[in-house]
Amino acid sequence: MEQQLLDYNRAISIAEGTYWIGFHDVQSGLHCNPYLILDGNEAVVIDAGSRPDFSTVMMKILEIGIDASSISALIYQHYDPDLCGSVAHFEDIIDRADLKIISDKENNMFIRHYAVSSRLISIDSIDHAFKFSSGRKLQFFNTPYSHCPGSFVTYDTKTRVLFTSDLFGSYGAHWDLFLSLSPECHTCQYLEMGSKMDLERCVRGKTYCPIRDIFRFHQMIMTSEKALGYAMQIIQKIPVAMIAPQHGSVLSDPRDIRFVTQSLALLKGVGIDRIIP
């Protein structure tokens, strides 16, 4: 995708029937990425966003050309307010008695405090899968403590897009919806040197390192090296074509996906391990 052609004021298609409906905040280093999956006349929203962003997110949904009542499920991959803050607003405008709010049972005990009136469904009660009326399936994979006890990722078996919530996220002033790494990034010495690598200074002389923002985000947000490493083991087994995180940028190049996954699996100084080595 040519970055200069993207209009962040509108919904952006990232795969077949799959849209980024986020808010591009130029003043924030933390960019939130809700997504909508449209299958026929049925839609699902993943990590719908915060309360302040609700009007922007809903306007983009309506611009796609669907009615809010077409949304049959809201999927929340953990319980932070930047994902769940707008859930009551969604319920009001969708106005469906059969609206499903899907998350892990560990998350639902907190999500209910967002004044939820719809039925809360745990992913284990539906065999870790959601099926559209057409048969299209979303699969859920638990990634505990990355960063919440009930964190999980969502895999669309049709498009092979993996929605990873905070995993593969980043924090920084430089942001584009799609991230494409330079070939020299794949030979970064970080993989060999671990936490000893000085990420403040690119060995190739580049002025900005997107990997640094990804690593720092995970070191701050994830709970431990063990939890992050386990999550990467789970993800490496999934035949992914695209990584769509709730923060940061989308990855679509197989080499980039492989490199970042391997790098995060080896990342040191994560969470409590940063404080207590």
Buried (B, 14 or more C-beta within 10 A) or exposed (E): BEEEEBEBEEBBEBBEBBBBBBBBBEEEBBBBBBBBBBBEEBBBBBBBBBBEBBEBBBEBBEEBEBEBEBBBBBBBBBBBEBBBBBBBBBBEBBEBEEBBBBBBBBBBBBBBEBEBEBEBBBBEEEEBEBEBEEEBEBBBBBBBBBBBBBBBBBBBBBBEBBBBBBBBBBBBEEBBBBBBBEEEBBEBEBBEEEBEBEBEEBEEEEEEBBBBBBBBBBBEBBBBBBBBBBBBEBBEEEEBEBBBBBBBBBBBBEEBBBBBBBBBBBBBBBBEBBEEE
